[in-house]
Amino acid sequence: MDRSSTRAGRRPRRRGAGRRRGGRGPHVPPWVRAWTAHRRNVELALVIFAIAIVTGGHAIVGLTLQERLPSGLPAHTLGLGALALAAHLAVRRFARYADPLLLPITVLLTGLGLVLLDRLDHAYATHLAHDPGLSPPVAPDQVRWTVIGVALLIATLVVLRHHRTLQRYPYLGMAVAMALLIAPAFFGEDTYGAKRWITVGSFSVQPGEFVKVMIVIFFASYLMANRDALALVGRRVLGVALPRGRNVGPILLVWAVSLVVLFYERDLGTSLIFFGVFVAMLYIATARIGWLIFGALLAVVGTVTVAATQEHVQGRVRAWLDPMAAFLPPDQQPAGIVSDQPAQALFSFGAGELTGTGLGQGHSWLVRFAGRSDFILTTVGEELGLAGMTLVLTLYALLVQRGIRAALTTPDPFGKLLAAGLSTVLALQVFVITGGVTGLIPFTGKALPFLAQGGSATVANWLLVALLIRVSDRAGRAATEPEGNATIITPAVTDGPPVQGHRRDRPDPL
């Protein structure tokens, strides 16, 4: 056979011939590239909009407190913009199919938190200058923790190319999580009545913030492997199908650990979130309402038992039932711990009314030591009013909704449970904090994600968002896969030309 005939003949298709030159992966249809580019451009525009809002907030605070623009406004804007741009470029490069709203919402909440902390630093330095524990500023430390959190998000996206990698070592991760969760009970310091921190020299860490992410990974792996057994129905009581006795062992173990945290560390918020997310994920995995009822009964029993034996928890309940008791004469105040913080929080919300007093014109510093951490939402309510509170809570709700959407659209069960669990953690944390500050439930002493002061919470929450971005990236990829890869949740997307007069069936641009 001569060479001319060899050139003229068609060679057999080699393995991987459909890949782009350079081995960078399969060929991507032009419409998919246009769709992903649109998603990333929407994300970039929203990130820029978030930076503009934060810059305006800093400018208003400076004009209100000092009657001039803050001297560090350009540096702060450039620094926050550079961080947000670095995170956006990481998403564009390593998770280009991801949801375009997750990162901008996180940037906006983080930036708003820095504005509020800077505003409260001025108030604490002016009104509480005599208190060496409260007068030093905390905003610079929060900026450093934010940088670490963004760096962790970028590193997670670079290293973790698929969320199913987290499924390999669930029991090792759970063992480490349990050790970290219980460690403050033995090695932590008692701070304001609770043992949440492990302190080494001048450095302190709150391990419970990282444990909430680790336990969700374990729960997702465990429930995916055992959901069929957990979904089996036991006896029916009053028409409700309760779980089988042999399957309640794991939930009893988690309940026992939650009680240990609540009893020895007096950390009501962490124990509620820890137990609540497990029960919620059980229901998501099995669709059995019996697990919710059984979990609620265990929660009530545990709370009543600890509240009857722990003075710290009893004080929280008394302050919730009668927040104005702190202003009674000393001989008429109830015995035990009495705090005026719940009352000051209610005063702040009342003073804010509908539109607020304006940034820099509130008196949230009267809450004192927790005004920049656990009670920072009172500053939002007083200075931005009910309208500002609604907008902030809407941002949290939207962040949770995008996480749930990723859970619904990702094709694998582990990814569904992981995204749903992380979203539940965020929702529970916002609920217990907002409910405690507004007087809906007893105060639990947790930091509001992204807004409040707290290095451990900031870094852990950025890690949580990184994992949601990774799962949503897989969900976006599934939405562009050909018909042979369609699932019950993810519809098929055809690669042929659109029918005249009709739009091609493409994924939602958001």
C-alpha positions as CSV (number, residue, x, y, z in Angstrom):
1,M,0.0,0.0,0.0
2,D,1.5,3.3,-1.0
3,R,1.6,6.4,1.1
4,S,-1.0,8.3,-0.9
5,S,-3.6,5.6,-0.3
6,T,-2.7,5.6,3.4
7,R,-3.3,9.4,3.6
8,A,-6.5,9.0,1.7
9,G,-7.9,6.3,3.9
10,R,-9.6,7.1,7.2
11,R,-7.7,5.9,10.2
12,P,-9.6,4.3,13.0
13,R,-10.6,6.6,15.9
14,R,-8.1,6.4,18.7
15,R,-9.0,6.4,22.3
16,G,-9.2,9.9,23.6
17,A,-9.4,11.3,20.1
18,G,-12.4,13.4,21.2
19,R,-10.3,15.3,23.7
20,R,-8.9,18.7,23.1
21,R,-5.3,19.1,22.0
22,G,-3.1,19.0,25.1
23,G,-5.2,16.5,27.0
24,R,-7.3,19.0,28.8
25,G,-10.5,17.0,28.8
26,P,-13.4,16.3,26.4
27,H,-14.5,18.8,23.8
28,V,-17.0,21.3,25.3
29,P,-19.8,22.4,23.0
30,P,-19.8,26.2,22.3
31,W,-23.1,26.7,24.0
32,V,-21.8,25.1,27.2
33,R,-18.8,27.4,27.2
34,A,-21.0,30.4,26.6
35,W,-23.3,29.3,29.5
36,T,-20.4,28.8,31.9
37,A,-18.9,32.1,30.9
38,H,-22.2,33.8,31.5
39,R,-22.4,32.3,34.9
40,R,-18.9,33.5,35.9
41,N,-19.6,37.0,34.4
42,V,-22.8,37.2,36.5
43,E,-20.7,36.2,39.5
44,L,-18.1,38.8,38.8
45,A,-20.7,41.6,38.4
46,L,-22.3,40.7,41.7
47,V,-19.0,40.6,43.5
48,I,-18.2,44.1,42.2
49,F,-21.6,45.2,43.3
50,A,-21.0,43.7,46.8
51,I,-17.7,45.5,47.1
52,A,-19.4,48.8,46.1
53,I,-22.0,48.3,48.8
54,V,-19.3,47.6,51.4
55,T,-17.3,50.6,50.3
56,G,-20.4,52.8,50.6
57,G,-21.0,51.5,54.2
58,H,-17.4,52.3,55.2
59,A,-17.8,55.8,53.8
60,I,-21.0,56.4,55.6
61,V,-19.5,55.3,58.9
62,G,-16.5,57.6,58.5
63,L,-18.7,60.6,57.6
64,T,-21.0,59.9,60.6
65,L,-18.3,59.4,63.2
66,Q,-15.5,61.7,62.0
67,E,-17.3,63.9,59.4
68,R,-14.8,62.9,56.7
69,L,-14.1,59.8,54.6
70,P,-11.9,57.2,56.4
71,S,-8.3,57.6,55.6
72,G,-8.0,53.9,55.0
73,L,-11.0,53.6,52.7
74,P,-9.0,53.2,49.4
75,A,-6.7,50.5,51.0
76,H,-9.7,48.7,52.5
77,T,-11.6,48.7,49.2
78,L,-8.6,47.5,47.2
79,G,-7.8,44.8,49.7
80,L,-11.3,43.4,49.9
81,G,-11.6,43.7,46.2
82,A,-8.4,41.8,45.6
83,L,-9.5,39.0,48.0
84,A,-12.9,38.7,46.3
85,L,-11.2,38.8,42.8
86,A,-8.8,36.1,43.8
87,A,-11.7,33.9,45.0
88,H,-13.6,34.6,41.8
89,L,-10.7,33.7,39.6
90,A,-10.3,30.4,41.6
91,V,-13.9,29.6,41.0
92,R,-13.7,30.6,37.3
93,R,-10.7,28.3,36.9
94,F,-11.5,25.3,39.1
95,A,-15.3,25.4,39.5
96,R,-16.6,27.1,36.4
97,Y,-19.9,25.4,36.5
98,A,-20.6,26.5,40.1
99,D,-23.6,28.5,41.3
100,P,-22.9,32.2,40.6
101,L,-24.6,33.5,43.8
102,L,-22.7,31.6,46.5
103,L,-19.5,33.7,46.4
104,P,-21.1,37.2,46.0
105,I,-23.4,36.6,48.9
106,T,-20.5,35.5,51.1
107,V,-18.4,38.5,50.1
108,L,-21.3,40.9,50.9
109,L,-22.0,39.4,54.3
110,T,-18.2,39.4,55.1
111,G,-17.8,42.9,54.0
112,L,-20.9,44.1,56.0
113,G,-19.4,42.4,59.0
114,L,-16.2,44.3,58.7
115,V,-18.1,47.5,58.4
116,L,-20.1,46.8,61.5
117,L,-16.9,45.8,63.5
118,D,-15.1,48.9,62.4
119,R,-18.0,51.0,63.5
120,L,-18.2,49.2,66.9
121,D,-14.5,49.6,67.4
122,H,-14.9,53.3,67.4
123,A,-17.8,53.2,69.8
124,Y,-16.0,50.8,72.2
125,A,-12.8,53.0,72.1
126,T,-14.9,56.1,72.9
127,H,-17.4,54.8,75.5
128,L,-15.5,51.9,77.1
129,A,-11.9,53.3,77.0
130,H,-11.5,52.4,80.7
131,D,-12.0,48.7,80.0
132,P,-8.8,47.1,78.6
133,G,-10.7,44.0,77.6
134,L,-13.1,45.8,75.3
135,S,-11.5,49.0,74.1
136,P,-8.9,47.4,71.7
137,P,-10.1,47.1,68.1
138,V,-11.0,43.7,66.7
139,A,-11.6,44.6,63.0
140,P,-7.9,44.2,62.0
141,D,-7.8,40.7,63.4
142,Q,-11.0,39.9,61.6
143,V,-9.4,41.1,58.3
144,R,-6.5,38.7,58.9
145,W,-8.9,35.8,59.6
146,T,-10.9,36.7,56.4
147,V,-7.7,36.5,54.4
148,I,-7.0,33.0,55.8
149,G,-10.6,32.0,55.1
150,V,-10.4,33.1,51.4
151,A,-7.0,31.3,51.1
152,L,-8.6,28.2,52.5
153,L,-11.5,28.5,50.0
154,I,-9.0,28.8,47.1
155,A,-6.9,25.9,48.4
156,T,-10.0,23.7,48.8
157,L,-11.1,24.4,45.2
158,V,-7.6,23.7,43.9
159,V,-6.9,20.5,45.8
160,L,-10.5,19.0,46.1
161,R,-11.4,18.4,42.4
162,H,-14.5,16.3,43.3
163,H,-16.5,16.2,46.5
164,R,-16.6,12.4,46.6
165,T,-13.0,12.4,47.6
166,L,-14.3,13.4,51.1
167,Q,-16.1,10.0,51.2
168,R,-12.9,7.9,51.5
169,Y,-12.1,8.2,55.2
170,P,-15.4,9.0,57.0
171,Y,-14.7,7.2,60.3
172,L,-11.2,8.7,60.6
173,G,-12.7,12.1,60.1
174,M,-15.5,11.4,62.6
175,A,-13.0,10.3,65.2
176,V,-10.9,13.5,64.8
177,A,-14.2,15.5,65.0
178,M,-15.3,13.8,68.2
179,A,-11.9,14.4,69.8
180,L,-12.0,18.1,68.8
181,L,-15.5,18.5,70.0
182,I,-14.9,17.0,73.4
183,A,-11.4,18.6,73.9
184,P,-12.6,21.9,75.3
185,A,-14.3,20.0,78.2
186,F,-10.9,18.9,79.4
187,F,-8.4,21.4,78.1
188,G,-10.5,24.5,77.4
189,E,-10.8,27.6,79.5
190,D,-14.0,28.8,81.0
191,T,-14.9,32.0,79.3
192,Y,-18.2,33.8,80.1
193,G,-19.6,30.6,81.5
194,A,-18.8,28.2,78.6
195,K,-15.9,26.1,77.5
196,R,-15.7,26.5,73.8
197,W,-12.1,27.5,73.2
198,I,-8.7,25.8,73.4
199,T,-6.1,28.4,74.3
200,V,-2.3,28.0,73.7
201,G,-0.5,31.2,74.7
202,S,-2.0,34.1,73.0
203,F,-3.7,31.9,70.3
204,S,-7.1,30.4,70.8
205,V,-9.3,28.2,68.6
206,Q,-12.9,27.2,68.8
207,P,-12.9,23.6,67.5
208,G,-16.7,23.3,67.4
209,E,-16.7,25.6,64.4
210,F,-14.7,23.1,62.3
211,V,-16.4,20.1,63.7
212,K,-19.8,21.2,62.3
213,V,-18.3,20.7,58.8
214,M,-16.5,17.5,59.6
215,I,-19.6,15.8,61.1
216,V,-21.7,16.7,58.0
217,I,-19.1,14.9,55.9
218,F,-19.3,11.8,58.1
219,F,-23.1,11.9,58.3
220,A,-23.4,12.2,54.5
221,S,-21.2,9.1,54.1
222,Y,-22.8,7.1,56.9
223,L,-26.4,7.8,55.7
224,M,-25.6,7.1,52.1
225,A,-24.3,3.6,53.1
226,N,-27.1,2.8,55.6
227,R,-30.2,4.8,54.4
228,D,-32.0,1.6,53.3
229,A,-31.8,0.1,56.7
230,L,-32.7,3.4,58.4
231,A,-35.7,3.9,56.2
232,L,-37.3,0.6,57.4
233,V,-40.4,1.2,59.5
234,G,-40.8,-0.2,63.0
235,R,-43.9,0.1,65.2
236,R,-46.6,2.7,64.6
237,V,-47.6,4.9,67.5
238,L,-50.6,7.2,67.0
239,G,-50.4,6.6,63.3
240,V,-46.7,7.7,63.1
241,A,-44.2,5.1,61.8
242,L,-41.3,5.1,64.3
243,P,-37.8,3.7,63.4
244,R,-36.8,0.2,64.3
245,G,-35.1,-0.3,67.6
246,R,-31.9,-1.8,66.1
247,N,-31.4,1.3,64.0
248,V,-31.6,3.9,66.7
249,G,-28.1,3.2,68.0
250,P,-26.3,5.9,65.9
251,I,-28.8,8.6,66.9
252,L,-28.5,7.6,70.5
253,L,-24.7,7.9,70.2
254,V,-24.9,11.4,68.7
255,W,-27.5,12.4,71.4
256,A,-25.1,11.2,74.1
257,V,-22.2,13.2,72.6
258,S,-24.4,16.3,72.4
259,L,-25.3,15.9,76.1
260,V,-21.6,15.7,76.9
261,V,-20.9,18.9,75.1
262,L,-23.9,20.6,76.7
263,F,-23.2,19.3,80.2
264,Y,-19.4,19.7,80.5
265,E,-18.8,22.5,78.1
266,R,-22.1,24.3,78.7
267,D,-22.2,25.1,74.9
268,L,-25.9,25.1,74.1
269,G,-25.5,26.4,70.6
270,T,-23.0,23.7,69.4
271,S,-25.0,20.9,70.9
272,L,-28.3,22.1,69.3
273,I,-26.6,22.4,65.9
274,F,-24.8,19.1,66.2
275,F,-27.8,17.1,67.1
276,G,-30.2,19.1,64.9
277,V,-28.2,18.6,61.7
278,F,-28.0,14.9,62.2
279,V,-31.8,14.5,62.7
280,A,-32.5,16.7,59.7
281,M,-30.1,14.7,57.5
282,L,-31.7,11.5,58.7
283,Y,-35.1,12.8,57.5
284,I,-33.6,13.9,54.2
285,A,-32.0,10.5,53.6
286,T,-35.0,8.4,54.7
287,A,-38.1,10.7,54.2
288,R,-39.4,9.2,57.5
289,I,-41.1,11.7,59.8
290,G,-40.6,9.2,62.6
291,W,-37.0,10.2,62.8
292,L,-38.0,13.9,63.3
293,I,-40.4,13.0,66.1
294,F,-37.9,10.7,67.8
295,G,-35.1,13.3,67.5
296,A,-37.4,16.0,68.9
297,L,-38.2,13.8,71.9
298,L,-34.6,13.2,72.6
299,A,-33.8,16.9,72.3
300,V,-36.5,17.8,74.8
301,V,-35.3,15.2,77.3
302,G,-31.7,16.3,77.0
303,T,-32.5,20.0,77.3
304,V,-34.7,19.5,80.4
305,T,-32.1,17.3,82.0
306,V,-29.2,19.6,81.5
307,A,-31.3,22.7,82.3
308,A,-32.2,21.2,85.7
309,T,-28.5,20.6,86.6
310,Q,-26.5,23.4,85.0
311,E,-26.6,26.9,86.5
312,H,-25.3,28.5,83.3
313,V,-28.1,27.1,81.2
314,Q,-30.6,28.0,83.9
315,G,-29.4,31.6,83.8
316,R,-29.9,31.7,80.0
317,V,-33.5,30.4,80.5
318,R,-34.3,32.9,83.2
319,A,-32.9,35.8,81.1
320,W,-35.1,34.6,78.3
321,L,-38.3,34.4,80.4
322,D,-37.7,37.7,82.1
323,P,-35.1,39.9,80.3
324,M,-36.0,43.0,82.4
325,A,-35.1,41.3,85.7
326,A,-31.6,42.8,85.5
327,F,-33.0,46.2,86.2
328,L,-34.8,45.3,89.4
329,P,-33.4,46.3,92.7
330,P,-30.6,43.8,93.8
331,D,-32.8,42.3,96.6
332,Q,-35.6,41.6,94.0
333,Q,-33.4,40.0,91.3
334,P,-33.6,36.2,90.9
335,A,-30.8,34.1,92.3
336,G,-27.9,33.1,90.1
337,I,-26.6,34.7,87.0
338,V,-28.4,37.8,85.9
339,S,-27.5,39.5,82.6
340,D,-28.9,42.7,81.0
341,Q,-27.8,41.7,77.5
342,P,-31.2,40.3,76.3
343,A,-32.9,43.5,77.5
344,Q,-30.3,45.8,75.8
345,A,-30.7,43.8,72.6
346,L,-34.5,44.4,72.7
347,F,-33.9,48.1,73.4
348,S,-31.7,48.2,70.3
349,F,-34.3,46.6,68.1
350,G,-37.0,48.9,69.4
351,A,-34.8,52.0,68.7
352,G,-34.1,50.9,65.1
353,E,-37.8,50.9,64.2
354,L,-38.4,50.4,60.4
355,T,-35.4,52.1,58.7
356,G,-32.9,52.3,61.6
357,T,-31.0,55.2,63.2
358,G,-28.3,55.1,60.5
359,L,-24.8,53.5,60.5
360,G,-22.7,54.9,63.3
361,Q,-25.6,56.4,65.3
362,G,-26.7,53.5,67.5
363,H,-25.9,52.5,71.0
364,S,-25.1,48.8,70.6
365,W,-22.0,49.2,72.6
366,L,-24.3,49.0,75.7
367,V,-24.4,45.2,75.1
368,R,-20.7,45.4,76.1
369,F,-18.5,42.3,75.7
370,A,-20.7,40.4,73.2
371,G,-21.7,43.4,71.1
372,R,-19.2,42.5,68.4
373,S,-19.7,38.8,68.5
374,D,-22.8,37.0,69.7
375,F,-25.0,40.2,69.7
376,I,-23.8,41.9,66.5
377,L,-27.2,41.5,65.0
378,T,-28.5,44.1,67.5
379,T,-26.4,46.7,65.6
380,V,-28.0,45.7,62.4
381,G,-31.4,46.0,63.9
382,E,-30.7,49.4,65.5
383,E,-28.8,51.1,62.8
384,L,-30.4,49.5,59.7
385,G,-33.8,48.9,61.2
386,L,-36.3,46.2,60.4
387,A,-35.6,46.8,56.7
388,G,-31.9,46.1,57.1
389,M,-32.6,43.0,59.3
390,T,-34.9,41.7,56.6
391,L,-32.3,42.2,53.9
392,V,-29.5,40.5,56.0
393,L,-31.7,37.5,56.8
394,T,-32.8,37.3,53.2
395,L,-29.1,37.0,52.2
396,Y,-28.7,34.1,54.6
397,A,-31.9,32.5,53.3
398,L,-30.7,32.9,49.7
399,L,-27.4,31.3,50.6
400,V,-29.2,28.3,52.2
401,Q,-31.5,28.1,49.2
402,R,-28.6,27.9,46.7
403,G,-27.1,25.2,48.8
404,I,-30.3,23.2,48.8
405,R,-30.6,23.7,45.1
406,A,-27.1,22.2,44.6
407,A,-28.3,19.3,46.7
408,L,-31.3,18.7,44.5
409,T,-29.5,18.9,41.2
410,T,-26.2,17.1,41.9
411,P,-26.5,13.5,40.6
412,D,-24.8,11.5,43.3
413,P,-26.4,10.7,46.7
414,F,-23.3,11.7,48.7
415,G,-23.2,15.1,47.1
416,K,-26.9,15.6,47.8
417,L,-26.6,14.8,51.5
418,L,-23.4,16.8,51.8
419,A,-24.9,20.0,50.3
420,A,-28.1,19.5,52.2
421,G,-26.2,19.0,55.5
422,L,-24.0,22.0,55.0
423,S,-27.0,24.2,54.2
424,T,-28.8,22.9,57.3
425,V,-25.9,23.7,59.5
426,L,-25.9,27.3,58.1
427,A,-29.7,27.6,58.5
428,L,-29.7,26.2,62.1
429,Q,-26.8,28.5,63.1
430,V,-28.6,31.6,61.8
431,F,-31.8,30.5,63.5
432,V,-30.4,29.8,66.9
433,I,-28.5,33.1,67.0
434,T,-31.3,35.2,65.6
435,G,-33.9,33.5,67.8
436,G,-31.7,34.0,70.9
437,V,-31.0,37.7,70.2
438,T,-34.6,38.6,69.4
439,G,-36.0,36.7,72.4
440,L,-37.7,33.9,70.4
441,I,-35.6,31.2,72.1
442,P,-33.0,31.2,75.0
443,F,-29.7,32.7,73.9
444,T,-27.2,30.1,72.9
445,G,-24.0,32.1,72.5
446,K,-22.9,31.4,68.9
447,A,-21.4,33.8,66.3
448,L,-23.5,34.9,63.4
449,P,-21.8,33.5,60.2
450,F,-19.6,36.1,58.4
451,L,-20.9,39.1,60.3
452,A,-19.6,38.5,63.9
453,Q,-16.1,38.7,65.3
454,G,-14.5,35.3,65.5
455,G,-11.5,33.8,63.7
456,S,-12.5,30.1,63.9
457,A,-16.0,30.8,62.8
458,T,-14.8,32.9,59.8
459,V,-12.4,30.3,58.5
460,A,-14.8,27.4,59.1
461,N,-17.7,29.2,57.3
462,W,-15.5,30.0,54.3
463,L,-14.6,26.3,54.2
464,L,-18.3,25.5,54.2
465,V,-18.9,27.8,51.3
466,A,-16.0,26.2,49.4
467,L,-17.6,22.8,49.7
468,L,-21.0,24.1,48.6
469,I,-19.3,25.7,45.5
470,R,-17.6,22.3,44.8
471,V,-20.9,20.4,45.0
472,S,-22.7,23.1,42.9
473,D,-20.0,22.8,40.3
474,R,-20.7,19.1,40.0
475,A,-24.5,19.9,39.7
476,G,-23.8,22.4,37.0
477,R,-21.7,19.9,35.1
478,A,-24.5,17.3,35.4
479,A,-26.9,19.8,33.9
480,T,-24.8,20.0,30.7
481,E,-24.1,16.3,30.2
482,P,-25.5,14.5,27.2
483,E,-28.7,12.4,27.2
484,G,-27.0,9.2,28.1
485,N,-25.9,10.7,31.4
486,A,-29.3,12.0,32.5
487,T,-30.7,11.0,35.9
488,I,-34.0,11.2,37.5
489,I,-33.0,14.6,39.0
490,T,-31.0,16.0,36.1
491,P,-32.8,16.1,32.8
492,A,-31.1,15.3,29.5
493,V,-29.5,18.2,27.5
494,T,-29.3,17.6,23.8
495,D,-26.4,18.7,21.8
496,G,-28.2,19.1,18.5
497,P,-29.3,22.4,16.9
498,P,-32.4,24.0,18.4
499,V,-35.7,23.4,16.7
500,Q,-36.9,26.5,14.8
501,G,-39.2,28.5,16.9
502,H,-38.1,26.9,20.1
503,R,-35.3,27.5,22.5
504,R,-32.8,24.7,23.2
505,D,-33.4,23.0,26.6
506,R,-30.5,24.5,28.5
507,P,-29.9,24.9,32.2
508,D,-31.1,27.9,34.2
509,P,-28.5,30.7,33.7
510,L,-28.3,31.1,37.4
